[in-house]
């Protein structure tokens, strides 16, 4: 018998707030988390802006020895996971920790550590490379470190699918609980790749915005969009079997009712023509949810602020929803947070949950110039009061990875 899957905990550290409540306040206040790059000297780069986590000192969260042994991607993951876990109220007294999994993903994981240790290798020789180099950088370590920190002994995996990573993680966690393999899973993503080599790589493939004005750099669906702005942070949700959640008296934020994932089989960076792969993911998610297109009130779009993504995702939404696409509210909160790469889907799922909880549709901020190729209701500039019963979140990753999840306001 299939289980219902609900969300009982939320945790995040982001460019617009270092907790879930701070982040949501940033959404409500139309805060833009983009600013001048401070993590390294970006002199000579075309890209001058990023969406960095603000006022972050690892020693506020970790002992010095532990902080030194954790790449920032793992640090962020642990911080978000601990917030979500505390929020959920799960304890050893009310939950079997052998049936609690961790599905936390990253697109690139320890990129900054890779750069630093390569520089040491070239400058000082291979004997000076840190023995912690590999454990700090491999992509499964954020998930592994969370299990160690919290003592969770269920299934632990890290799905690496570029910018779709954490939406895949949430979707696969939903399926794993739905079919009874785990009672609880912490699911989401983390990313900390704002470093010289990270910016250089995306810059040289012409994916980033070179605009110097923070309010005109990440402008999804705007005709003047020119590339994405790299962000960082982590977001983790606690997914739980409904019966288990009710038995321990948990607060239930929302229900996960559908998941769809597809491959473009087309190109390493460009979406498939007309966004057909993304459209199929959305259709699969709706089929899994047993809903009609007109049932969807809000879509948090992948909406990266690149020309191809936004225009083709618009086409994908039209293909998947048909006539209902003219009425559905769509926004991209990457206008606030920049693009958190592998953590984007996790953060955007939390934003959907908070939007339903507060009956408030997040706007696409800094939107000025209408694009006829992006002719959806993109909720420009101002939050919109609306009862959101069903929300969809889309993520599309390099390599042609597409994932969509459907969330529903919880009802008995």
Order of alpha helices (4+ residues) and beta strands (2+ residues): beta-alpha-beta-beta-alpha-alpha-beta-alpha-alpha-alpha-beta-alpha-beta-alpha-beta-alpha-beta-alpha-beta-alpha-beta-alpha-alpha-beta-beta-beta-beta
